[in-house]
């Protein structure tokens, strides 16, 4: 939510002659609503696994997570909020499938209630992805916009993978 809210605020600050200002603001307004309370659902999932919510909230994010999120803030605030669409494309463009969720439940032995975030994203993200695709296709993108989207998506993939590696290394 905070990243999307930052992208929305920055889109609203763009100059009137920026042809992406209004369509980005419109997209981010809807996206804020789509992401509402997902953080609470995830914290609830972790509680199902015996992980206290305050422990999660008080823990300092790892360098990889800080880099993943921090780079998006930097590009939103100091370059152009169009870059955030690369992050959204990667994070929502490949939702978990019902088969993957069933495999994770089976292999981990965790209760189904601990997978609400995955289950919600499996149901919602295909529609979110399609709306993002329509939005990107409708934007009057210049080469530098496309470059920003691509760099953001590639960076997101690399840093998300590094974040997961940190989790696996801790186990």
C-alpha positions as CSV (number, residue, x, y, z in Angstrom):
1,X,0.0,0.0,0.0
2,X,2.6,2.7,0.9
3,X,4.4,2.2,-2.4
4,X,1.2,2.5,-4.4
5,X,0.2,5.5,-2.4
6,X,3.6,7.1,-3.1
7,X,3.2,6.4,-6.8
8,X,-0.3,7.9,-6.7
9,X,0.8,11.0,-4.9
10,X,3.8,11.5,-7.3
11,X,1.6,11.0,-10.3
12,X,-0.7,13.8,-9.1
13,X,2.4,16.0,-8.8
14,X,3.5,15.5,-12.3
15,X,3.3,18.6,-14.6
16,X,0.1,19.0,-16.5
17,X,1.9,18.5,-19.8
18,X,3.0,15.0,-18.8
19,X,0.7,12.7,-20.8
20,X,1.1,9.9,-18.2
21,X,0.0,12.0,-15.2
22,X,-3.7,11.5,-15.4
23,X,-3.8,7.8,-16.6
24,X,-1.2,6.8,-13.9
25,X,-3.1,8.6,-11.2
26,X,-6.2,6.8,-12.3
27,X,-4.5,3.4,-12.4
28,X,-2.9,3.9,-9.0
29,X,-6.1,5.1,-7.4
30,X,-7.7,1.8,-8.3
31,X,-4.6,-0.2,-7.3
32,X,-4.7,1.3,-3.8
33,X,-8.2,-0.1,-3.4
34,X,-7.1,-3.5,-4.8
35,X,-4.3,-3.8,-2.3
36,X,-6.3,-2.7,0.7
37,X,-5.8,-4.9,3.8
38,X,-3.5,-7.4,2.0
39,X,-0.8,-6.7,4.7
40,X,-3.3,-7.6,7.4
41,X,-4.2,-10.8,5.6
42,X,-0.5,-11.7,5.4
43,X,0.1,-11.0,9.1
44,X,-2.9,-13.2,9.9
45,X,-1.4,-16.0,7.8
46,X,1.9,-15.7,9.7
47,X,0.0,-15.8,13.0
48,X,-1.5,-19.1,11.8
49,X,2.1,-20.3,11.7
50,X,2.8,-19.2,15.2
51,X,4.6,-16.0,14.2
52,X,3.6,-13.0,16.4
53,X,2.5,-10.0,14.4
54,X,4.5,-7.6,16.6
55,X,7.6,-9.7,16.0
56,X,7.1,-9.2,12.2
57,X,6.4,-5.5,12.5
58,X,9.3,-4.8,14.8
59,X,11.9,-6.6,12.8
60,X,14.2,-4.6,10.6
61,X,13.8,-5.5,7.0
62,X,16.8,-7.3,5.4
63,X,19.1,-5.4,3.0
64,X,17.5,-7.2,0.1
65,X,13.9,-6.3,1.1
66,X,15.0,-2.7,1.8
67,X,16.7,-2.6,-1.6
68,X,13.6,-4.0,-3.3
69,X,11.2,-1.6,-1.8
70,X,13.6,1.3,-1.5
71,X,14.6,1.3,-5.2
72,X,10.9,1.7,-6.1
73,X,10.5,4.6,-3.7
74,X,13.6,6.2,-5.3
75,X,12.4,5.8,-8.8
76,X,8.8,6.9,-8.0
77,X,10.0,10.1,-6.1
78,X,13.1,11.0,-8.0
79,X,12.6,9.7,-11.6
80,X,9.1,9.0,-12.7
81,X,6.2,6.9,-11.2
82,X,5.8,5.0,-14.5
83,X,8.8,2.8,-13.2
84,X,6.6,1.4,-10.5
85,X,4.5,-0.4,-13.2
86,X,7.5,-2.7,-13.7
87,X,7.3,-3.7,-10.1
88,X,3.6,-4.2,-10.3
89,X,3.9,-6.2,-13.5
90,X,6.3,-8.7,-11.9
91,X,4.6,-8.9,-8.5
92,X,1.1,-9.4,-9.8
93,X,1.8,-10.7,-13.3
94,X,2.6,-14.2,-12.2
95,X,0.0,-15.2,-9.5
96,X,0.2,-18.5,-7.8
97,X,-1.9,-21.2,-9.3
98,X,-4.3,-23.3,-7.3
99,X,-2.1,-26.3,-8.1
100,X,0.9,-24.6,-6.6
101,X,-1.0,-23.6,-3.5
102,X,-2.1,-27.2,-3.0
103,X,1.4,-28.4,-3.4
104,X,2.7,-25.9,-0.9
105,X,0.0,-26.9,1.6
106,X,0.8,-30.6,1.1
107,X,4.6,-30.2,1.2
108,X,4.8,-27.9,4.2
109,X,2.0,-29.4,6.3
110,X,0.9,-26.0,7.2
111,X,-2.9,-25.4,7.6
112,X,-4.8,-24.0,4.6
113,X,-5.7,-21.0,6.8
114,X,-2.0,-19.9,6.6
115,X,-2.3,-19.6,2.8
116,X,-5.1,-17.0,2.6
117,X,-2.8,-14.4,1.0
118,X,-1.7,-16.9,-1.7
119,X,-5.3,-18.0,-2.3
120,X,-6.6,-14.4,-2.6
121,X,-3.8,-13.5,-5.0
122,X,-4.5,-16.6,-7.1
123,X,-8.1,-15.4,-7.5
124,X,-7.5,-11.6,-7.8
125,X,-4.2,-11.1,-9.6
126,X,-5.2,-12.5,-13.0
127,X,-7.7,-9.6,-13.2
128,X,-5.2,-7.1,-11.8
129,X,-2.6,-8.3,-14.4
130,X,-5.1,-7.9,-17.2
131,X,-6.0,-4.4,-16.1
132,X,-2.3,-3.5,-15.8
133,X,-1.7,-4.8,-19.3
134,X,-4.6,-2.7,-20.7
135,X,-3.3,0.3,-18.9
136,X,0.3,-0.1,-20.1
137,X,-1.0,-0.7,-23.7
138,X,-3.1,2.5,-23.5
139,X,-0.2,4.8,-22.3
140,X,1.6,7.0,-24.8
141,X,5.0,5.5,-23.7
142,X,8.3,6.8,-25.0
143,X,11.4,4.7,-25.1
144,X,12.6,6.0,-21.8
145,X,9.3,5.1,-20.1
146,X,9.7,1.5,-21.5
147,X,13.3,1.4,-20.3
148,X,12.2,2.5,-16.8
149,X,9.5,-0.2,-16.7
150,X,12.0,-2.9,-17.9
151,X,14.7,-1.9,-15.4
152,X,12.2,-1.8,-12.6
153,X,10.8,-5.3,-13.5
154,X,14.3,-6.8,-13.9
155,X,15.4,-5.3,-10.6
156,X,12.3,-6.5,-8.9
157,X,12.9,-10.1,-10.1
158,X,16.5,-10.0,-8.9
159,X,15.8,-8.5,-5.5
160,X,12.8,-10.6,-4.8
161,X,14.9,-13.7,-5.6
162,X,17.6,-12.4,-3.2
163,X,15.0,-11.8,-0.5
164,X,13.7,-15.4,-0.8
165,X,17.3,-16.7,-0.7
166,X,17.8,-14.8,2.6
167,X,14.7,-16.5,4.0
168,X,15.9,-19.9,2.9
169,X,19.4,-19.3,4.3
170,X,17.9,-18.5,7.7
171,X,16.1,-21.9,7.7
